[in-house]
Amino acid sequence: MNFVERITGTITDPRNTMKSIAEVPMIEEGVVIVGIYAVLSAISTYIQSSKFIYIMEGFENMAAFQESMAIFSIVTAILGPFIFWLIGTGIIHLISMAFGGEGKFYPQMMTVSGYSTIPLLFSGVLGIALFSVMEPMNITISATNPMATEIYSNPYIIASTAAGIMTQIWAAIIFVFGVQSSHKLTVKKSAIAVGIPLAFNLMLALIPALLSMWRFSS
């Protein structure tokens, strides 16, 4: 099974494809997939940052602040996927080992984890499309609104966040099969191992949106 067949198989037949990848893990393929996602995230973040006009109460040098925020966001978008890939896979590996798993962190788990990132590529492309057509909006940061929750009332941000959550769940389902094949665990134990960090990550993604709903409803 070559690289392209593994990519398509991850989408169309994740159970058998993850088994094949776990048997012959090629870490460089995982690096390529995560790298593509990082590039898409950086492009999406760059376009998004160009549409946000920050207004900070009591702060005059907003041009420098805007530029700093854009640079920070882009750098985070590039490095974030690799950091999350390493740390997230490590956490799931440790949980799997606690359940009696027999797999190896490198290259086995890192490779199946990299392939499970494939659904996130779709949310990355969608983010680029959404932010490209989004109208510029003012973002006010103040003592009473430090998180600028109005961002999450924007329909394009809502759509992007929803797509991100759905593709994360899709990626997690694929990763369950990867953990099962790598660690020789049951589907139930594999789902728990993947589900614990997934639940935490989804909670972090939803908190700003929930704060925004609470702020605008009160």
Secondary structure as the mmCIF struct_conf table of DSSP 4:
data_model
#
loop_
_struct_conf.conf_type_id
_struct_conf.id
_struct_conf.beg_label_comp_id
_struct_conf.beg_label_asym_id
_struct_conf.beg_label_seq_id
_struct_conf.end_label_comp_id
_struct_conf.end_label_asym_id
_struct_conf.end_label_seq_id
HELX_RH_AL_P HELX_RH_AL_P1 PHE A 3 THR A 12
HELX_RH_AL_P HELX_RH_AL_P2 PRO A 14 GLU A 23
BEND BEND1 VAL A 24 VAL A 24
HELX_RH_AL_P HELX_RH_AL_P3 ILE A 27 LYS A 51
STRN STRN1 PHE A 52 MET A 56
TURN_TY1_P TURN_TY1_P1 GLU A 57 GLY A 58
HELX_RH_AL_P HELX_RH_AL_P4 MET A 62 ALA A 98
TURN_TY1_P TURN_TY1_P2 PHE A 99 GLY A 100
HELX_RH_PI_P HELX_RH_PI_P1 PHE A 105 MET A 109
HELX_RH_AL_P HELX_RH_AL_P5 MET A 110 TYR A 115
TURN_TY1_P TURN_TY1_P3 SER A 116 THR A 117
HELX_RH_AL_P HELX_RH_AL_P6 ILE A 118 VAL A 133
HELX_LH_PP_P HELX_LH_PP_P1 MET A 134 PRO A 136
STRN STRN2 MET A 137 ILE A 141
BEND BEND2 ALA A 143 THR A 144
TURN_TY1_P TURN_TY1_P4 PRO A 146 MET A 147
HELX_RH_3T_P HELX_RH_3T_P1 THR A 149 SER A 153
BEND BEND3 ASN A 154 ASN A 154
HELX_RH_AL_P HELX_RH_AL_P7 PRO A 155 HIS A 183
TURN_TY1_P TURN_TY1_P5 LYS A 184 LYS A 184
HELX_RH_AL_P HELX_RH_AL_P8 VAL A 187 SER A 217
#
